[in-house]
Amino acid sequence: MYRITFILIALIIIPLSLFYIEYRLAKEQSKFAIVLPVIVLCFAVIIPFVALTSIIMFVIYFVVKYLEKEKQEKLSEIEKMNIQDLE
């Protein structure tokens, strides 16, 4: 019984912690943010469930990257408007 509980906890806690780490690395624009899902994907050979975790990590990376790009474009537009107001 304890073995099943341990396995279930591991299947929940490990992916959630990996998702959080991936989010933080992507938010900091670290190069390791793209390496970590690749490393996790390599473990999919041993544990097929991990492939889904890796795919979700790639999605997190690209969504955070897209949102950061949108944020930068919006700030750039505001800066251009501020410069025009000063002229």
VENZI-V196064 format. One record per run of one state. SS is the DSSP state (A for helix, B for strand, O for the rest). FROM is the first residue (numbers start at 1). TO is the last residue. Records with the same first field share a line. If there is no record, write none. Layout:
BEGIN
SS=FROM-TO + FROM-TO
END
This chain:
BEGIN
O=1-1 + 28-31 + 46-48 + 87-87
A=2-27 + 32-45 + 49-86
END
